[in-house]
Amino acid sequence: MSTALVTDLTIFILALLVGIEVIGKVPATLHTPLMSAANSIHGIVLVGALLIGLTAHDTVGYILAFVAAFFAAANVVGGYVVTGRMLKMFRRKAAPAPVQAAKPAEAAAAAEQRESVRS
Amino acid sequence: MTTFTNSIQLVYVLAAACFVVGLHLMNSPATARRGNQVSTAGMVIAVIATLVLLIHEGTVTAVGWTVLIVGALLGSAVGLWSARTVQMTAMPQLVSMFNAVGGGAAALVAIYSYIHDESAAGGVLGSTTVFTVLDVLIGSVTFTGSLIAAGKLQGIITGSPVMIKGGRVINLALIVVALGSAAFMLTTASLPALLLVVLASLAFGVLMVLPIGGADMPVVISLLNAFTGTAVAMAGFVIQNWALIVAGALVGASGGILTKLMADAMNRSLSNIMLGGFGTGDTAVAAVAATDAQIRSIAADDAAIQLAYASKVIIVPGYGLAAAQAQHGVAELAKLLEDRGIEVSYAIHPVAGRMPGHMNVLLAEANVPYPQLKEMDEINPEFPRADVALVIGANDVTNPAARRPGTAISGMPILDVDQAQSIIVVKRSMGTGYAGIDNELYTNPKTSMYFADAKRAVAEMTAAVKTLVA
């Protein structure tokens, strides 16, 4: 067993324990954003995808690099944006006046769209 | 290691620290947004450090840069577009899709690494093979499993359990093929054997999720989330990258905790859920109580009177609310009641909806302040003081039958809705819930049934309350 492997295993196990400790305290209210945040964090695989580029010098390598970069980038960008969008909605007090009240004509459609415009 | 590569490693450690701090800040809604920003910052510096490393090494070809940049830009565009346009009710599908691509990317990283090492002079190390196989196995299962889960949530694939004849035999065969190939790879480096592992795992992912029913989705999504994290950590072992190892471990822990919470909230073991939906075992025909009991149905006006003259109302939302997109209507009704000085709170069961915390996000979207959203343990003692419990699209989680032994849901923690002074249940029909058993709450003399789609029912009640108090 190499030293590098032992180091990696140590890091893995400690990180696992830190994760259990930190995440065990998240309230149920935030479970969806938590999962979405965790989702964006595993987008770190983008680093792995980019590193393929170091040694990829043939068609198979390029294809794998392309697909991996595509997947990982979708994961990381989408994950962070949607988590931010969700968390923005959590308020301690109700917002004073909903935006759609000002424009009754759009009221029906506004419900969903209001959110996406805001983010 | 040179000073340069050491510095890059240190940046990765810094990024990992950002992820931990970011997750820590998720402990409260007040700091959660900052948490997401810290985590994003960690991701940005990790990616920048990687790009610096690629430039410094200078071995990336022009084509290599092109495929990486075009791939990453296209991926970012797709991710950004879906994150901006997704409706909050469709959040579980999106999370599932991100699990799929994350797991898929992790598997691809290991596959590439294996192809590269196999043709290289030194060959593949034994320990690396172990992590490669684990990564490819878990990543591929996650990829197809999450796609099927997303398909079920989106309604492209039926939400009810799909039982394939001889499914278990096929699953067993796939496991044997995957493990056999893996064992072979330990003795001889073999790309075809790795591809066999990939194919068997992809097929296994499909067969694993197909038999699982819609209401068990919170568990499945959490589990696949944990799988993705683990796959990413294994990819970190393969390419010797600490950022991937730490981030993967964190996500694995998070997914694991949520999986356990969800399974506990249904009082079912993980294996029971994974082996297929309700109604497939002996419990399907368990004790059905008082089928001849009277059902009272109620009209909007009467419901409005009960609500408008209550002093405390507890709203119990379920998947039906999400399916009917009724969250804004419910929030409007609640606001109307609150303006009359009525105390309104929401009782959220841990597995209400299709993913952990699904109801909270929908209600937050409808501008409901989060202190009004109460967890099961917190709200249960308050039901006896509630004048009206308004159940909207929730079924099994309110069934008092769970308190008795011998039913399909026995032992499942439920919301004590039957303790309220009166109960109004909004439901489309008398159909049973996911567990396939009658809900004894509906025949309770205190209960009135309001038969309508959640959105329509809420709109009618709101209108009726307005007329009443005008």
Interface residues (C-beta under 8 A of the other chain):
Chain A: M1 S2 A4 L5 D8 I11 F12 I13 A15 L16 L17 V18 G19 I20 V22 I23 G24 K25 V26 P27 A28 T29 L30 H31 T32 P33 L34 M35 S36 A37 A38 N39 S40 I41 H42 G43 I44 V45 L46 V47 G48 A49 L50 L51 I52 G53 L54 T55 A56 H57 V60 G61 Y62 I63 L64 A65 F66 V67 A68 A69 F70 F71 A72 A73 A74 N75 V76 V77 G78 G79 Y80 V81 V82 T83 G84 R85 M86 L87 K88 M89 F90 R91 R92 K93 A94 A95 P98 A111 E112 E115 S116 S119
Chain B: Y12 A15 A16 F19 V20 G22 L23 H24 M26 N27 S28 P29 A30 A32 R33 G35 N36 Q37 S39 T40 M43 A46 V47 T50 L51 L53 L54 E57 T59 V60 T61 V63 G64 W65 V67 L68 V70 G71 A72 L73 L74 G75 S76 V78 G79 L80 S82 A83 R84 T85 V86 Q87 M88 M91 L94 V95 F98 N99 V101 G102 G104 A105 A106 L108 V109 I111 Y112 S113 I115 H116 S127 I221 S222 N225 T228 G229 V232 A233 A235 G236 F237 I239 Q240 N241 W242 A243 L244 I245 V246 A247 G248 A249 L250 V251 G252 A253 S254 G255 G256 I257 L258 L261 H328 K335 I348 P350 M355 P356 G357 H358 N360 V361 A364 E365 N367 V368 P369 Y370 P371 L373 E375
